[in-house]
Amino acid sequence: MAATRIALFASGLAVLLLLVQGSPPGPVVQCRSGNTNCTVTNGYGAFPDRSTCHVAAVAYPSTEQELLFAVSDATAKQQHMKAVTRYSHSIPKMSCPGGPSGQGLVISTQRLNRSVSVDMATSRMTFEAGITLRQLLNAAAARGLALPHSPYWQGVTLGGLLSTGSHGSSLFGKGSAVHEYVVGMRLVVPSPVPVNGYYAKIVNLGEDDPDLLAAKVSLGVLGVISQVTLQLEPMFKRSITNRVVGDVGFEQTISSYAVTTYYGDLSWYPSQGRVVYRDDIKVPITTKGKGVNDHLFLRAQPTLDVASTRASEELLELTGNAGGKCVLSRSHVDTQIANGMGLKNNDGGLSDFTGYPVIGNQSDMQSSGSCLRSAEDNLLTACAWDPRFAGSFYHQTAISIPFTTVADFIADVKKLRDAHPNALCGTELSLGFFMRFLRNSTQDPNVTLQYPLHEWDEEARNNSAVINAIVWRDIVR
């Protein structure tokens, strides 16, 4: 009965979140005195080890020359330094400088967020590294150009997504990794001896430079990226249909699906026996449609409602009520499917989603994150994971599986599911087992599988265990 009430409550919340605006995220660097004596966190407000990152200061360069000065000054002082992005959507503690706590420097790229130049003859554009994915897509679209691939979350910056190897889903062409489309890069790196009066220098890497490959995905350890030149293409449209099927034998179709669907991905909900295939293809720019991808989870949501949902999930965990989590997750998935997984194709209408296919420009379909751009409302609504309130808090696990073994992996998970029918419902409160397809110039094609699980705050973490934790340990072994 309690699980049923929770499911009804969640369904009601889904209707509300379709109607709200929300507060944009707060700063990830906070200082006690001006730009000194600061703490650094990420977009979730917590690093995996729950430690606090203290730094002596933060710099906010707005030009490459100011960036050169910041790196030079820290180098001359023998100060550890790291770059930090506007929203810092990196779960690992990569934005925290090494060395003694409280003595390092973070260099924010928040103000390095402009388009630098465009060459229409070659469809190439140069951007500053701190530009967000949303800003980049808009700037390119204004010129009639499109980024061929991108990650699905538009709150990342160009420098950040490159440094961490972010990608979309595709086995076509060069694949879905954004760094495959980098044809030039400028970095500011420390120098042990003065160069023109600075203990730092600008390194300009061209398309044929052998060091460009290393600089593309560097985890931020080679220097601070200043500018990036991308190979774009003329704007096109995408046509998307989310197709729901049973999961019997679906593991045998993944390879053929990946090589025939340009932007395909899939979400598997094992406890429900359902798979959602995203049939996502390129279509000509002349195709009719003004569709927009605005994923439900990435829209602004009522903070009181999100906090209540988190409290409900934690209560189910504390009481060991796996069946209740299954009821809640089924309601969640039903709501997503009924609302087109967040796709919109009825501009100005009462109902955002009116049916498939949803067709729209590449720049409007390739990523989501409208909670970042909503108007301030004093945290009545916000991104669901905003650390300023007790909202969604998940541990994200991601693994890469070769196509040659992915069917065996899924078959093994099905065996665990059959032996423990309620064990896998927790991850279905988000994306389930979410699978994207990745290939690039340096590795064989693989399936990137990720799944989220509810994460405890520190106090609960010390006194509780995830329901069916032993099943989840078997999956990652």
Sequence and secondary structure as in RCSB ss.txt:
>XXXX:A:sequence
MAATRIALFASGLAVLLLLVQGSPPGPVVQCRSGNTNCTVTNGYGAFPDRSTCHVAAVAYPSTEQELLFAVSDAT
AKQQHMKAVTRYSHSIPKMSCPGGPSGQGLVISTQRLNRSVSVDMATSRMTFEAGITLRQLLNAAAARGLALPHS
PYWQGVTLGGLLSTGSHGSSLFGKGSAVHEYVVGMRLVVPSPVPVNGYYAKIVNLGEDDPDLLAAKVSLGVLGVI
SQVTLQLEPMFKRSITNRVVGDVGFEQTISSYAVTTYYGDLSWYPSQGRVVYRDDIKVPITTKGKGVNDHLFLRA
QPTLDVASTRASEELLELTGNAGGKCVLSRSHVDTQIANGMGLKNNDGGLSDFTGYPVIGNQSDMQSSGSCLRSA
EDNLLTACAWDPRFAGSFYHQTAISIPFTTVADFIADVKKLRDAHPNALCGTELSLGFFMRFLRNSTQDPNVTLQ
YPLHEWDEEARNNSAVINAIVWRDIVR
>XXXX:A:secstr
 HHHHHHHHHHHHHHHHTT   B    SEEEEETTEEEEE  TTS  TT   EEEEEEE   SHHHHHHHHHHHH
HTT  EEEE SS   SSSTTS  SSTT  EEEE TT   EEEEETTTTEEEEETT BHHHHHHHHHHTTEE S  
 SBTTSBHHHHHHTT B SB STT SBGGGGEEEEEEEEEEEEEETTEEEEEEEE TT TTHHHHHT TT S EE
EEEEEE EE  EEEEEEEEEE TTGGGTHHHHHHH TT EEEEEGGGTEEEEEEEEEE TTS    EE  GGGS 
EEHHHHHHHHHHHHHHHHTT HHHHHHHHHHHHHHHHHTGGGEE  TTSSSS   S EEEEHHHHS B GGGSS 
  TTSEE TT TTTT   EEEEEEEEETTTHHHHHHHHHHHHHHSTTTT GGGGTTSEEEEEEEETTEEEEEEEE
EEEE   HHHHTT   TTHHHHHHHH 
